[in-house]
Amino acid sequence: MRADNLRLRVVEVREGERTRVELRGELDTVTVLALAIRLRRLRDRRESVLLDLDHLTFIDARGIRIVLAAAGDARADGWRFAVTRGSSSVRLLVELLELDLPYDESA
C-alpha cells in the first residue's frame, strides 16, 4: 500500500511476519497526522511494524513525538514495533535529544 503527499511518501510492504512502513521525504507538522493514523491502524490490528526512517530528509519535533508515542504504546501493551537507525538527519536529532528508540538491528 502506498500513500503520497507532496512532502512525505509512505510505503507499506509486508515482510513475512511484519509490515515495513517506509517513509521518504519530510515528517513534520504537515505530514505527521497521516503517519499517526496509519500506525494506529496497524497497532489496532496487532501487526508487527518496522518503521523505516532511513530515507527521511527531515524530521521535526512532532515527527519525533509520533515515533516516541508508538514506542511507548509498544512498551505498554506488547505491540511489536521497531525502527531503523534512520537517515543522517534522523540519527543526529536522536543523538542530540538522547532518545531511546526500539531499534531493529537486523533491518
C-alpha positions, 0 to 999 in steps of 0.5 A, spaced: 500 500 500 502 506 498 500 513 500 503 520 497 503 527 499 507 532 496 512 532 502 512 525 505 511 518 501 509 512 505 510 505 503 507 499 506 510 492 504 509 486 508 515 482 510 513 475 512 511 476 519 511 484 519 509 490 515 515 495 513 512 502 513 517 506 509 517 513 509 521 518 504 521 525 504 519 530 510 515 528 517 513 534 520 507 538 522 504 537 515 505 530 514 505 527 521 497 526 522 497 521 516 503 517 519 499 517 526 493 514 523 496 509 519 500 506 525 494 506 529 491 502 524 496 497 524 497 497 532 489 496 532 490 490 528 496 487 532 501 487 526 508 487 527 511 494 524 518 496 522 518 503 521 523 505 516 526 512 517 532 511 513 530 515 507 527 521 511 530 528 509 527 531 515 524 530 521 521 535 526 519 535 533 512 532 532 515 527 527 519 525 533 513 525 538 509 520 533 515 515 533 516 516 541 508 515 542 508 508 538 514 506 542 511 507 548 504 504 546 509 498 544 512 498 551 505 498 554 501 493 551 506 488 547 505 491 540 511 489 536 514 495 533 521 497 531 525 502 527 531 503 523 537 507 525 534 512 520 537 517 515 543 522 517 538 527 519 534 522 523 540 519 527 543 526 529 536 529 532 536 522 536 543 523 538 542 530 540 535 529 544 538 522 547 532 518 545 531 511 546 528 508 540 526 500 539 531 499 534 531 493 529 538 491 528 537 486 523 533 491 518 
